[in-house]
Amino acid sequence: MAAPFGDRIRELRKKKGMTLDQLATATDSSKSYIWELENKDPPRPSAEKIAKIAAALDVTGDYLMGVDDGNLQAAEDKAFFRKYSQMSPEARARLRRLAKALDEDD
């Protein structure tokens, strides 16, 4: 059974070592709003807030909402690729070189 939306936010926030205040600041929200999302049933966030929270927690909105298969690693990979796609060509080239170097160490 997939974790409820609020549980996923709380779990990811704590995993990243973020406080309610820090997540609120990162998502242009108030501390009390983030607390409500974590603790109210059912939460009623807007699509914009879901996207901001997902970006701050380095996952997808689908993962937060329990729409996908619940695989955290896949959600983190999708979020990483989304950030990668928005990087400058130079930054993407540096990251590819770094990945290649890391792969050669294995």
Legacy VTK file of the C-alpha trace (Angstrom):
# vtk DataFile Version 3.0
C-alpha trace
ASCII
DATASET POLYDATA
POINTS 106 float
0.000 0.000 0.000
1.389 3.392 -1.001
2.194 5.901 1.721
-0.219 8.822 1.946
0.875 12.124 0.440
1.722 13.731 3.787
3.762 10.749 4.928
5.826 10.881 1.745
6.552 14.577 2.186
7.540 14.107 5.834
9.720 11.074 5.071
11.557 12.790 2.199
11.925 16.070 4.099
13.509 14.277 7.043
15.696 12.154 4.747
17.091 15.390 3.280
17.552 16.816 6.782
15.104 19.650 6.118
12.941 21.342 8.708
9.367 22.423 8.060
10.687 25.991 7.807
13.312 25.046 5.235
10.842 23.197 3.031
8.373 26.049 3.376
11.003 28.563 2.264
12.103 26.365 -0.644
8.509 26.083 -1.885
7.255 29.632 -1.247
4.916 28.290 1.426
4.344 28.834 5.119
5.505 26.425 7.805
1.892 25.871 8.846
0.897 24.998 5.257
3.622 22.341 5.009
2.567 21.000 8.421
-1.037 20.776 7.199
0.027 18.897 4.074
1.950 16.420 6.209
-0.800 15.963 8.789
-4.236 16.712 7.305
-6.282 14.025 5.636
-6.873 14.552 2.806
-4.462 17.341 1.911
-5.551 19.667 -0.865
-2.424 21.101 -2.495
-2.492 22.851 -5.838
-0.631 21.368 -8.791
1.835 24.262 -8.518
2.600 23.430 -4.859
2.982 19.735 -5.637
5.509 20.617 -8.348
7.452 22.948 -6.028
7.529 20.433 -3.180
8.574 17.626 -5.525
11.389 19.774 -6.937
12.587 20.737 -3.453
12.588 17.081 -2.397
14.196 15.849 -5.661
11.346 13.549 -6.666
8.410 13.724 -9.058
4.944 14.983 -8.288
3.610 11.578 -9.344
5.707 9.942 -6.626
4.378 12.332 -3.973
0.812 11.700 -5.065
1.291 7.931 -5.230
0.425 7.871 -8.942
3.492 5.906 -10.026
4.619 2.527 -8.703
6.005 4.043 -5.525
9.631 3.405 -6.445
11.600 6.187 -4.762
14.773 5.525 -6.772
12.899 5.873 -10.075
11.264 9.097 -8.883
14.648 10.527 -7.870
16.108 9.553 -11.247
13.240 11.232 -13.113
13.644 14.389 -11.026
17.406 14.371 -11.671
16.857 14.041 -15.419
14.369 16.918 -15.307
17.063 19.114 -13.710
19.695 17.794 -16.130
17.468 18.682 -19.100
17.268 22.286 -17.907
21.039 22.704 -17.525
23.158 24.613 -19.995
24.917 22.521 -22.658
28.213 23.194 -20.892
26.922 21.981 -17.532
25.460 18.845 -19.136
28.818 18.138 -20.814
30.642 18.503 -17.463
28.175 16.187 -15.795
28.551 13.585 -18.543
32.354 13.723 -18.144
31.978 13.293 -14.385
29.622 10.332 -14.834
32.045 8.754 -17.273
34.933 9.191 -14.815
32.899 7.687 -11.987
31.906 4.752 -14.162
35.550 4.077 -15.042
36.399 3.769 -11.328
34.055 0.787 -10.885
LINES 1 107
106 0 1 2 3 4 5 6 7 8 9 10 11 12 13 14 15 16 17 18 19 20 21 22 23 24 25 26 27 28 29 30 31 32 33 34 35 36 37 38 39 40 41 42 43 44 45 46 47 48 49 50 51 52 53 54 55 56 57 58 59 60 61 62 63 64 65 66 67 68 69 70 71 72 73 74 75 76 77 78 79 80 81 82 83 84 85 86 87 88 89 90 91 92 93 94 95 96 97 98 99 100 101 102 103 104 105
